Amino acid sequence: MPIVALLFVAGSAVAHATWNIRLKGADDPERAANLAVITPGLAAGAVVVGASAAGLVQLAPVAVALGVAAGAAELAYFMSLARAYSGAPISVVYPIVRGLNPLIAVAIGTLLLDERLVGAQLWGALSIVGGLIALRPPWRGLREGVPIRALLSALAAGVLSAGGSAIERLGVLEAGPLPFLGVTWGVTGLLYLLVARRSGIAWTTTPSLATTGSLIIGGHLLVMAALAVAPLSVVVPLRESAIVLVSGWGLLRAREASGSAEIALRAIGAVAIVCGAVLIALG
């Protein structure tokens, strides 16, 4: 795997973990997710539209169509994720979403996009998935009384995240990371603006919301840059190293772990994820 792709993925993982923590910490995660992406999303879209009108960027119809599809998938993903966060702890929601994402992404990459995992990369992907499950077994939420609606929303977010990443892989190969980012997030920002107006939410922003939105879009730019030089089935599992950061926050800051056995299991899961990331990187 190219070193530059590793750097892109590492930066994306940090940004991804940070904005998830910020979103979960908001008083109303659904409202925060809505408002956070409108302004930076519309700004990114406006830049690409202006560049295209000036002849600086060439966007083929297929790239625009993929951008619209990716933007709609992002909207559905964020709405599902915010709904899950409204009803369940971050250490329940995040492992479900991130555990499904690499599993589905590897399946899409190898079965539909004709990608190949080489060397020990398959074992690396499986190690990451196993580590995610060890960190927080998804079925534990049922025993702990987490609302079914929140669990279903988390499952939907995982599927949508993988599907959106697959579309992004095709889009960045067609148009490049920056132009495709502008199309995707311009569409997402516009759709979120329509959702906000329909819900009676005033379009406002704050430094905190702007920071969250910038982390979201900046993290996605790094992922798109990685997808431009590395396969979906490698980039997505590697990015799930972010789960170590989020689970650690849930463990230490939110004090969501109970007992030494759970702490040990999370530690084993974290080690499995790190080992899986190393195997993928080395190939």
BELNORKA-V964475 format. One record per pair of residues at least 12 apart in sequence whose ideal C-beta (glycine too) atoms are under 8 Angstrom apart, sorted by the first residue. I is the first residue (numbers start at 1). GAP is how many residues later the second one is. Records with the same first field share a line. If there is no record, write none. Layout:
I = GAP + GAP
//
This chain:
1 = 229 + 233 + 237 + 279 + 280 + 281 + 282
2 = 227 + 228
4 = 225
5 = 220 + 221 + 224 + 225 + 230
6 = 232 + 275
8 = 214 + 215 + 217 + 218
9 = 213 + 214 + 217 + 226 + 229 + 230 + 232
10 = 231
11 = 208 + 211
12 = 207 + 208 + 210 + 211 + 214 + 227 + 230
13 = 226 + 227 + 228 + 229 + 232
14 = 228 + 231
15 = 200 + 201 + 203 + 204 + 207
16 = 203 + 223 + 226
17 = 225 + 226 + 228 + 229 + 232
18 = 197 + 227
19 = 193 + 196 + 197 + 200
20 = 70 + 74 + 222 + 226
21 = 69 + 225 + 228
22 = 186 + 189 + 190 + 193
23 = 13 + 58 + 59 + 62 + 189
24 = 61 + 66 + 69
28 = 58
29 = 53 + 56 + 57
30 = 49 + 52 + 53 + 56
31 = 170
32 = 50 + 177 + 180
33 = 45 + 46 + 48 + 49
34 = 48 + 158 + 161 + 162 + 165 + 167
35 = 161 + 166 + 168 + 169 + 170 + 174
36 = 173 + 174 + 176 + 177 + 180
37 = 41 + 148 + 151 + 152 + 155 + 176 + 179 + 180
38 = 151 + 154 + 155 + 158 + 165 + 167 + 175
39 = 150 + 166 + 170 + 171 + 174
40 = 145 + 149 + 170 + 173 + 174 + 176 + 177
41 = 144 + 145 + 147 + 148 + 149 + 151 + 172 + 176
42 = 144 + 147 + 148 + 151
43 = 146
44 = 137 + 138 + 141 + 142 + 145 + 173
45 = 137 + 138 + 140 + 141 + 142 + 144 + 145
46 = 140
47 = 135
48 = 130 + 131 + 133 + 134 + 135 + 138
49 = 133 + 137
51 = 128 + 131
52 = 127
57 = 122
59 = 116 + 120 + 124
60 = 114 + 115
62 = 112
63 = 108 + 111 + 112 + 116 + 117 + 120
64 = 119
66 = 101 + 104 + 105 + 108 + 109 + 114
67 = 104 + 108 + 113 + 116 + 117 + 119 + 120
68 = 115 + 119
69 = 98
70 = 94 + 97 + 98 + 101 + 110 + 113 + 114 + 117
71 = 112 + 113 + 114 + 115 + 116 + 117 + 119 + 120
72 = 115 + 116 + 119
73 = 87 + 90 + 91 + 94
74 = 90 + 110 + 111 + 113 + 114
75 = 113 + 116 + 117 + 120
76 = 80 + 84
77 = 80 + 83 + 84 + 87
78 = 110 + 114
79 = 116
80 = 73 + 74 + 76 + 77 + 80
81 = 12 + 16 + 72 + 73 + 76
83 = 66 + 67 + 70
84 = 12 + 13 + 66 + 67 + 69 + 70 + 73
86 = 64
87 = 59 + 60 + 62 + 63 + 66
88 = 53 + 58 + 59 + 62 + 63 + 66
89 = 57 + 161 + 165 + 167
90 = 156 + 159 + 160 + 164 + 166
91 = 44 + 45 + 155 + 156 + 159 + 160 + 163 + 165 + 166
92 = 44 + 48 + 49 + 52 + 54 + 58 + 59 + 62
93 = 57 + 61 + 64
94 = 42 + 149 + 152 + 153 + 156
95 = 37 + 38 + 40 + 41 + 43 + 148 + 152
96 = 40 + 42 + 45 + 55 + 58 + 59 + 61 + 62
97 = 57 + 60 + 61 + 64
98 = 34 + 60 + 142 + 144 + 145
99 = 30 + 33 + 34 + 39 + 59 + 141
100 = 55 + 58 + 59 + 61 + 62
101 = 57 + 60 + 61 + 64 + 135 + 139
102 = 23 + 26 + 27 + 30 + 60 + 134 + 135 + 138
103 = 26 + 59
104 = 54 + 55 + 58 + 59
105 = 57 + 60 + 61 + 127 + 128 + 131 + 132
106 = 19 + 127 + 130 + 131
108 = 54 + 55 + 58 + 124 + 125
109 = 57 + 60 + 122 + 123 + 124 + 125 + 127
110 = 123
112 = 54
113 = 53 + 56 + 57 + 118 + 119 + 120
115 = 116 + 117 + 118 + 119
116 = 115
117 = 116 + 117
118 = 165
119 = 160 + 163 + 164
120 = 159 + 162 + 163
121 = 112 + 113 + 158 + 159 + 162
123 = 153 + 156
124 = 113 + 151 + 152 + 153 + 154 + 155 + 156 + 157
125 = 108 + 112 + 151 + 155
126 = 150
127 = 145 + 146 + 148 + 149 + 152
128 = 109 + 110 + 112 + 113 + 144 + 145 + 148 + 149 + 152
129 = 108 + 147
130 = 139 + 142 + 146
131 = 112 + 137 + 138 + 139 + 140 + 141 + 142 + 144 + 145
132 = 108 + 111 + 137 + 141
133 = 136
134 = 131 + 132 + 134 + 135 + 138
135 = 108 + 112 + 130 + 131 + 134 + 135 + 138
136 = 111 + 130 + 133
138 = 13 + 16
162 = 74
165 = 58 + 62 + 67 + 70 + 71
166 = 66
168 = 12 + 16 + 52 + 55 + 56 + 59
169 = 58 + 62 + 63 + 66
171 = 12 + 13 + 53
172 = 52 + 53 + 55 + 56
173 = 54 + 55
176 = 52
177 = 44 + 47 + 48 + 50 + 51
178 = 43
180 = 44
181 = 36 + 39 + 40 + 43
184 = 36
185 = 32 + 35
223 = 12 + 16
226 = 13
234 = 46
237 = 39 + 40 + 43
238 = 39 + 42 + 43
240 = 33
241 = 32 + 33 + 36
243 = 30
244 = 26 + 29 + 30
247 = 19 + 22 + 23
248 = 22
251 = 12 + 15
//
